Amino acid sequence: MRVAILKLMIFGMVAGCRAPDAGVLPVGEGRGWEVREEGKVRLERVGGRLAGVVPRPGGVMGWEFRVVRGWVPNAHADGRGVVTLTTGLLAFAGEDDLLAFALAHEMAHVVGGDVRGQRGEDVLRLVVGAVGAVAVGGVSGDGWLGLGAGVVAVVGGDLAVWRVRQRGRELRADARAQGWCVAAGYRGDCGERFWRAYAAARPVPERAAWRSKHPGDLERAEALGVVGR
């Protein structure tokens, strides 16, 4: 039974981990990986304007913006206020308004405590799975049946609860980001325009809604359009 629970925990950790984008390397590693100077200037200019209006939560001494190599337009932030985006996103968001929204969205996750919230939910998923495995395995006396029940609990909870909660966090971050962009002097429809442009240029197909941790691109654009009116 202990072995079954250990396997369940490993499964849960693997399922909860976010794999980095293929081809992402720190800027400056190897030939041809450097970000052009004009890109750095844009990032500093836009990030600086946003830093003047976005509040800093506890634990964030200041906002920091970094670029890593990656052709897929993507970004993420950590709880220390470090916002990292790929060169693909820097190129995609060719207008300052679009770049501002992308950065502000990640800053919204930090301000909203979403980074910590996601980690807490990952732990809770493991606990739910382990309890299910122990309960079913203890009653049936079959460790493998308990493991199967734990896996079902982890996957079912992920699809029915955790992914729904994460999609809600994404929409809230979008709304906050668009408001901050307006406060920083950018266009009021920057978020809506960002997601419509991303939907048109999306490099990889969207997942089915029930499988995705993020709302659909056009769903996000329409939600921001309502907020902006």
N, C-alpha and C positions, 0 to 999 in steps of 0.2 A: 504494500500500500504506500509506503514512503517513497518507493521508486516511482510509482504512478504519479504521486503529487509533485515530485521533483520534475518529472517530464512535463506535467501540466504547467508548472511555473516557467520552465524554459520556453514552452510554446507561447505562453502569455507574453513573456518579455520580447520574443521575436516578433509576435504579432503587433505589439505596441510600439516597436522601434520604427523610426522613420529613416529609411535608407537615403543616403545623400545622392544627389543627381550624378549620373555618370559623367565623367570628364571634368568634375569640379576640382580645381587645384588653387591653392593660394596665389594671389597675384605676384608675379615676379619669379615663379618657379619655372625654370626652363626658358628656352628661347621663344619669343613670340607670344608670351603669356601676359605681357605688360598691358595695363590699361592706358589708353591714350590720355595725354595731359588734359585735353578739353573735356574728357569724360570725368576726370577727377575734379576739375573746376566746377562742372555742372553739379556734381554730387555735393561738393562743399557748399555751393551757393544755395541749392534747394534745401539741403539738410539744415543749413544754418537758419534759414527763414522759418522752417518748421520748429526747430528747437526753441525759437523765441515764443511760440504759442502753445506748444504741447507741454502739459504739466509733467513733472518728473516724479514718479512714485518713490516710496522709500527704497533705499538700496541702489538707486540710480544716481550716480554723481553727475553724470552728463551724458548726452547722446553721442554715439560714435557710429560712423558709417564706413563700411568696408565693401570691397568688391572682390569676388572670386571668379575664376574662369569657369564658364559653363554656357553652353549654347541655349539651353532651355531657360526662358525668362522665369526667374524664381527669386524668392527672398525669404528670409527668416530672421527672427530676433531672439535674443536670450534675455534672461531676467536682469542682466547688468546694464541694459540699454544699448547693446551693440546690435546694430541692424546690418545684416549682410545681404547683398544682392549679387546676382550673377551678371557677367558681362552681357549675357543675352537679354536680361531685363533692362540694363542700361541702354542697350541699342534699341530695344523695342519701344521703350518709353522715350521717344525722341523729343517730345515736348516737355517742358518743365512742369506743366500742369499734371501730366500723366505720371512723371517721375515722382512728383510731390505726393500724389495719391498712393503710389506703391510704397513709399517710405512711411507715410503717415499710417497706413494700414498696419504695418508691422509695429510701429510705435504704439498703436492702439492696443495691440495684443499685450504689450508690456504694461501699459497703464492699467488695463483691465485685469491684470493678474492671470492671463490665460496660460502663460508658460507654466506657472505653478499649478494651475487648475488641471492642465493636461497630465502632468506628472502624478498628481493625486488620483486622477481617474484611472491611470494605468495601474497604480498600486491596488486600487479598489477592484479593478477587473480581476487581478490575480487572487485577491482575497475571496471574491465571489466564486471563482472557479475552484479554488482549493476547498472551500466549504462544501460546494456541490460534490466534489470528488470524495471527500471524507464521508459525507452523509450517505451517498449512494453506495460507495464501496463498503462502508461499515454495515449497512443494512443487508446488502446482497452477499457480502463476503468475497466479492470479485473485484480485485484491484483494477483490472482493465475496464470493467463496466463503470467503475467510479471515475477513471480517467476520461472515458468517453463522455460521461455526464458533466465533468468539469469543463471539457472542451466545448460542449454544447452551451454551457452556461456562459463561458467567456465570449464565444462567437455570437450567441443570441443577444447577450447584453450589449455587445459592441454595436450590433446592427440596430437594435431596438432603442437603445438609450444613449450610448456614448457618442455615436456618430451624429445623432440628432442634436445633442448638446453642442457638439463641435460646429455643426453647420450654423447653429444659432449664434455662436461666438463670432464666426466669420462675418455674418450679416451685421452684428453690432459693431465690429471693428470697421467695416466698410462705412457705416453711417458716421461714426466718430471721425474717421479719417477725412471724409468729405467735408465735415464741419470745420476741422482744423485747417484744411487746405484753403477754405474760404477766408478764415480768420487770418491766414498768412498772405492773402492777396491773390490766390489762384482762382481759377474759374469754378463756379458753383456746380458745374456738371462734370467735373474732372473724373469722378469715380464712375459715373455712368459711361462716359466716353472711354475710360480705360477698359472696362469689362466688355463693351461692345467691340472695341478694337481687338481685345484678346480673343474673343470668340471667333472673330473673322480670321485671325492669324494663328490660332491655336496650333502648336507644333505636334501635340499628341491628342488623340481623341479623348473626350470626356468619359468618365466612368458613368455607369447607370446610377441614377440618383440614390438608390437604396444601398449602393456599395461605396459611395463617395463620402469623404469627410468634409467636403466643401460643396456649397450650393453651385448650381450651374452658372456659367458665365452670364447668360442672358437673364436668368433669374436675379442675379446680383445687380445687373444693370437696371432692370425694371424697378427693383426695390429702391435703388438710389435715385431713380427718376422721380419716384413718388415723394421721397424725402426732400428732393431739391425743389419741388414745386411749391 
